[in-house]
Amino acid sequence: MKISIGNDHAGPEYKKAIVKYLESKGIEVTNYGTDSFDSVDYPDFGHKVASDVEEGKADFGIVICGSGNGIAMTANKHQGVRCALCWTKEIAELARLHNDANVISIPARYTSIEQAIAMVETFLNTEFEGGRHQNRVSKISCS
């Protein structure tokens, strides 16, 4: 499995912990995020992660910013990307089960690092349910 991850200045500690977790599971990680707390623009990192998912270079993406909103909006500009803003592992599970989300957005200022890792673990270990949800997911794309 290949994962691309990107974060702005609100998420360096989150990214570091998540990358450590993923690598401990043998998952290949492409890191586009900043390691600094100096202000940066989240779209610069969100677009890189979403492009990897869009182009099939990554199976899933993880994006992190303060609220999770801006970077999720950025990622969702890409065709075939379904980025879900999650703040609990239950929402992360539903994002995969019902929406076939392929990018998870984490709000660093509103979750703990432990919660973020639990959400990522749940997200990556949940399969899309398909069935009645497939028609809805198919309607998400504008193409």
Buried (B, 14 or more C-beta within 10 A) or exposed (E): EBBBBBBBBBBBBBBBBBBEBBEEEEBEBBBBBBEEEEEBEBBBBBBBBBBBBBEEEBBBBBBBBBBBEBBBBBBBEBEEBBBBBBBEBEBBBBBBBBBBBBBBBBBBEEBEBEBBBBBBBBBBEBEBBEEEBEEEBEEEEEE
